[in-house]
Every structure is written in structure tokens, then in C-alpha cells.
Amino acid sequence: VSFRECHDNQDEEEGEGEKKKTLSKKTTLFLFSSKMENGGELIDKYLNDAFTWYTEQVGKSVDNSRYMYMLIQKDSPLSSEENNDNARKYKRYKLSDRKTFSSMFFKE
């Protein structure tokens, strides 16, 4: 089984004047080939094993934590002064799993 990796980079310009942007498109092509009689099966097995491994790794990095987001006021020192965009900014707080319904409320 042989493997070859090809890269293609394309740059395009979009817009006019000051709003002109350069867009980059990068394409990576992976080529597998084999002269063996069962080469197609070997390549398929390799790709399936690689995909299974990749999905397991991505699954490990999933964050199941809960968060609370608080809006940062414009005059707050946490807000970025050098960034004058109109996007809203939020501070993220990780929530604890120690509190449960039964621990928050008491019997009368």
C-alpha cells in the first residue's frame, strides 16, 4: 500500500477598495494505492480504523460541563478597550455539580 499527500493553495480577492479581502482556500488530497490483489480491502480497513480512532479521540475532548454566561457591561474593566467592535462580550463561569434539587430545598 502506498500513500501520497497533495496540497493545493488558492488565493482569491473579494470586494473593492478598503473592503477588499483575500480569501485563502487550502485543499489537501490523500491518495492511497496498492498493487496487491486485496489492496482495496486493506485500504478500506485502514481508513475505517483511522476514522474510528479519530471519532473516539474527538469524543474524549467533548466538554459536558455546564456554564453560566454573564454579559460584560461596556464600562467594565473586563471589556476590551482597544477592540471597539459592537459585539457583546460575556464572561463564562463553570457551574458546579455539587448542588442538587434535594440539597437546595429543605423539608418544612
C-alpha positions in Angstrom: 0.0 0.0 0.0 1.4 3.4 -0.9 0.3 6.8 0.2 0.7 10.3 -1.3 -0.4 13.6 0.0 -1.0 16.6 -2.3 -1.6 20.2 -1.2 -3.2 23.0 -3.3 -3.4 26.6 -2.1 -5.6 29.2 -3.9 -5.9 32.8 -3.0 -8.9 35.0 -4.2 -9.6 38.6 -3.7 -13.1 39.7 -2.8 -14.6 43.2 -2.5 -13.3 46.6 -3.6 -11.3 49.4 -2.1 -10.8 49.4 1.7 -13.2 46.4 2.0 -11.0 44.2 -0.2 -10.3 40.8 1.4 -8.0 38.0 0.4 -9.6 34.6 0.8 -7.3 31.5 1.0 -8.6 28.1 0.1 -6.4 25.1 1.1 -7.1 21.7 -0.3 -5.4 18.5 0.9 -5.8 15.3 -1.2 -4.8 11.9 0.2 -4.1 9.2 -2.4 -3.9 5.6 -1.4 -2.9 2.9 -4.0 -1.9 -0.7 -3.9 -0.8 -3.3 -6.4 -1.9 -6.2 -4.2 -4.9 -8.3 -5.0 -6.8 -7.3 -1.8 -5.4 -3.8 -1.8 -8.8 -2.1 -1.8 -9.9 -4.1 1.3 -6.6 -3.2 3.1 -7.1 0.5 2.3 -10.7 0.4 3.4 -9.8 -1.3 6.6 -7.1 1.2 7.3 -9.4 4.2 6.7 -12.2 2.7 8.8 -9.8 2.1 11.7 -8.4 5.6 11.4 -11.9 7.1 11.4 -12.9 5.0 14.4 -9.8 6.1 16.3 -10.5 9.8 15.3 -14.1 9.7 16.5 -13.1 8.2 19.8 -10.5 11.0 20.3 -13.0 13.7 19.5 -15.5 12.1 21.9 -12.9 12.3 24.7 -12.5 16.0 24.2 -16.2 16.8 24.4 -16.9 19.1 27.4 -20.2 18.1 29.2 -19.8 20.8 31.8 -22.5 23.4 32.4 -21.7 27.1 32.2 -23.4 30.4 33.1 -22.7 33.4 30.8 -22.9 36.9 32.2 -22.9 39.9 30.0 -20.0 42.3 30.5 -21.0 45.9 30.6 -19.4 48.3 28.2 -17.8 50.4 31.0 -16.5 47.3 32.8 -12.7 47.0 33.2 -13.1 43.4 31.8 -14.3 44.7 28.5 -11.6 45.3 25.9 -10.9 49.0 25.3 -8.7 48.5 22.2 -11.3 46.4 20.5 -14.1 48.9 19.5 -16.5 46.4 17.9 -20.2 46.3 18.8 -20.2 42.6 19.6 -21.5 41.7 23.1 -19.0 40.2 25.4 -19.7 37.6 28.0 -17.8 36.1 31.0 -18.1 32.3 31.3 -18.5 30.7 34.7 -18.3 26.9 35.2 -21.2 25.6 37.2 -20.7 23.0 40.0 -22.4 19.7 40.1 -22.5 19.6 43.9 -25.8 21.3 44.1 -28.9 19.1 43.6 -32.6 19.6 43.9 -32.6 17.8 47.3 -29.7 19.8 48.7 -31.2 23.2 47.7 -34.6 22.7 49.3 -35.3 21.7 52.9 -38.4 19.9 54.3 -40.7 22.2 56.3 
